[in-house]
Amino acid sequence: MHRAYSLLMIVLLAGCASGPARPDGIASPDISVNLAHPIFFGGSSTAAATIDVEIRNRAAVPITVRRVEIDSPGMVQYTLRRESRMVNQTIQPGEATTVTIAATAITRTAMPSEPLTVRTLIELRSGSSRWREIRLRSE
């Protein structure tokens, strides 16, 4: 059921993606999104959530990461407050960079057990071309 929901979200997000497409001849970057540490609410309704976004340039030309945004659509037991970080970091062909986002998780449930879903929007540039890559990750 969870996989079906994730697939549905990916299809919906792909349809909702706005902005210019990746230029022809530029390979899609490898993007991995990982929770740096478990989210622990304790007795609070908020908790720190550190998200590491690794971007590897598979293109033959340098690409520049301009901005990274994260949120957690469709979650029921808890959610991540949307966070955005300006980066402006160039990645040479074959190299990678990691952007760390400090986010806040919010819950109304005493002990949430729902797997975390993270949507990541990355704004990129190469030369005069600009585009967005969107990834959805579920644990």
N, C-alpha and C positions, 0 to 999 in steps of 0.2 A: 504494500500500500504506500509506504514511504517513498519507494523508488518511482512508483507511478506519479505521485505528487511532484517529486523532483523533476521528472521528465516533463510534466505539464508546465511547471514553472519555467523550465528552460525554453520551451516552445513559446510561451507567453512573453518572456523577456526578449527573445530573439525578434518577435514581432513588434515589440515596443521600443526597440533600440532606435534611437534617433541620432542623426549626425551622419557625417560622411563615412563611406565604407573605406576599409583598408585599401590603399593603392595597389594596383596590379604590380606584381613583381616583388612585393614585400611579404615575406612569410609571416604567418601569425606567430606571435611570441609564445613561448611556453610560460604559462602562468600557474603558480601554485599558491594556494591560500591556506594557511595553517594557524590554528590557535596556539599561541606561544606557551600557555599554561592553562590548566583547567579553571573554569569559572566557578568561584566559590562565593555563594551568597551569605553563608552563615545565618545570622538572624536579621539580615538587612534585605531591603527590596532592591538594592543596587550592588553591583560588583564590577571590578575592573576586568576588562577583556582585552588582551593584547593580541592583535592579528598581524602576522607576518605575511606579506605579499611578495613572493619572489617572481621576478620577471626576467626571462632569458631571451636574448635577441637571437632569433634564428635567421634573420634577414642578412643580406650581403652588405647592407649599409647601416650606419649608426641610426638608432632611434632614440628619441628623448621622451622620457616619462614626464608628463606635465602635472598630472593630478591623479590621486587615487582616492576613491570613495567606497565606503562599505556600509552595508545595512543588512537586515535579516528579515526579508519579506515572508509573510505567511506563517510565522511562528505563533504558537498559541500560549505556551506556558511562560515564555520569556522572550525578550527581543533585544537586539542591539540598537542603541541610539545611533542614528546615521551620523557618520563622521567623514570628513573630507580632509585631505592633506595635499597642499601644493608641494611639488617635488622638484621639477625642472632638472632632471638628472639624465645625462646621455649615457646610453649603453652601446658599446662597440659590438660589432658582429661576433657572435659566439660567446659573449660575456653575459653576466647576470648581475642584478642588483636586488636587494631586499628592502622594501619599504615597510616600516613598522607603524601600525596605527593603534593608538591608545583609545579604546572605546569603552563605553559603559553599558553593561547588561542590566536590564530592568525586568523585575518579575512581580507578580501578585500571588504566586503560588509558593507554599511553604518550602517544598523541595522539588524544584523542577527537574525532570528527567528527560525532556525532549532533546533529541539530537540537534545540534546547532546548524542552522542554514545561514550561509554568508553569501550575499551578492556583492561582487566587486566590480566596479566600473573604473576603467583605467583610460585616461586620455593620453594619447601618444602623438608624436610629431616626427616626421622625417623630411628634411628639406622644407618645402612649402606645404607639404601634405599633412593634414591633421585627421585623426580618426579615434574611435573608441573601441575598446575591447570589453566585453562583459562576461564574467564567469559566475557560475552558481555552484557552490560547494556545500555538500551536506555530509555530516559525520554519520 
